[in-house]
Amino acid sequence: MMDLKKTPLIYEHERLGAKLAPFGGWLMPIQYSGIIAEHVWTRSEVSLFDICHMGEFVIRGEPEKSGFNNIVTFDLRTLPIFSCRYGFTLNDAGGIIDDLIVYRTAENEWMVVVNAATIDGDEAHFRKHLSRSTDFQNVSSALGKLDLQGPRSLDSLKRLAGPGVANLDYYKLGYFNVLGEKIIISRTGYTGELGYELYISADKVKELWKKLLADGRVKPAGLGARDTLRLEMTYPLYGQDITADTTPLEADKGKFVDLNKDFIGKPALLKKSKPSRKLISFIAESRRSPRHNYRILVNGKDAGVVTSGSFSPSLSCGIGMGYVDLPCAPGSRITLKENDVEIGATVTKGPFYKKGTAKISEDSHAHTG
C-alpha cells in the first residue's frame, strides 16, 4: 500500500477505526460500523463521506470558442449559472472516457468533477481538445470534497452554512461562508437521498469533517455503503458498469447525450444508434448476491455478464446490473451463474429503491430542526 495516494483525512479514518482498502489508486475507508449499518443510517438519517480522492478541473472560457462544448455530450450553453449537469466525455469510437458533473459557476467559468482513477487521462483529454487560450486548471489536490447524504442532511448543514443553504434546489450550487472560506456547496449526490457536496480547501477539510461529525446525527460512512446505495439507484460506477469500451446508448444513458449538437464521439454513436448489447437491471429471487463477472443466461443461453452486484439492504435481496446481447425486457426471467452457483433473477427497470429523498423540495422536508 506504499504507493497508494491518501486523502487529508486518512488519520481521521484510522482514528475512527475504519477498514481501509485500495480504491482507484487511493487508500480509502470502506466501512466503519459496517456496510449495512452505514447504508441504513444514510437512508434514514445523515452520513458523511470522504470523497477527496475525486478530481476537479476549473475551466474559464466560452463553451464553443474554447472547444469545451465539443468535449462533453450535452450543450453547455443551455446550463444556467449556478447549476450542475451530469454527462460524459467520449473517445472517437463513442466509448465513455469518463462520466462527470459540470458546474457553471459564472458566465464563462466552470468546474468539472471527475472520477478519481481517471483524473490524469481526463486532464490529458481536456488539454488536447481545449484551445490554447483557454484557462484550464487541475485543482484536484488543492480541494477537499465531502458528501453529506441523508434525509436529515439539510438540518445538519444549516448549522454550518446558514439557513440560505435550504434554498438550493436539486442540481443547483451556491457559494457559502464556512470556516472563514467562501466554499461551493451543491445539492447533488450519489445515494438517491437529499444530500450536499461541499468543496473546501484541502487545508480546511479536516476541520470541516470534524465540525460535521460533531453533530450527533451525522455518522461517517465508507465506500462500501456508497456502492450499495448507488446500486439501489442504478447509478453506474465508472470502471465497472461503464468503461471506454461501452457507449452511453449501450448503458441506457441516452438522455444525457444531446445528438443535436456536435461532440467528440458523436459520429460513432450515430453509427451505433441501435446497440447490439444493453445494460439491464435485475432483482434476484433470494438474498444471495450476484457478483461482478457472473455470467447472465437468458433462456439457458449465455447472453452477457454482471457488471455490478450486491445484497440490497433496503430490499433484502440480491440486485445488480449487467450487459446482455439478447432481447431481455423488464419482467424476463434470467439466471446468474458462476461455476456451481446459480441465482434466479428477474429483469426490472431502475431504480431499485424508489423512496429516495434527493429531489424533495424545501416545502416538503420532513425535518426542519
Secondary structure, DSSP 4 states (H G I P E B T S, - for coil): -TT-B--TTHHHHHHTT-EEEEETTEEEEEESS-HHHHHHHHHHSEEEEE-TTSEEEEEES-TTTTSGGGTBSS-GGGS-TTEEEEEEEE-TTS-EEEEEEEEEEETTEEEEEE-GGGHHHHHHHHHHHS-TTSEEEE-TTTEEEEEEESTTHHHHHHHHH-GGGGGPPTTBEEEEEETTEEEEEE---SSSSSEEEEEEETTTHHHHHHHHHTSTTEEE--HHHHHHHHHHTT---BTTTB-TTS-TTTTT-GGG--TTS--TTHHHHHHTSS-S-EEEEEEESSSPPP-TT-EEEETTEEEEEEEEEEEETTTTEEEEEEEESS---TT-EEEEEETTEEEEEEEEPSPS-----TT--GGG-S---
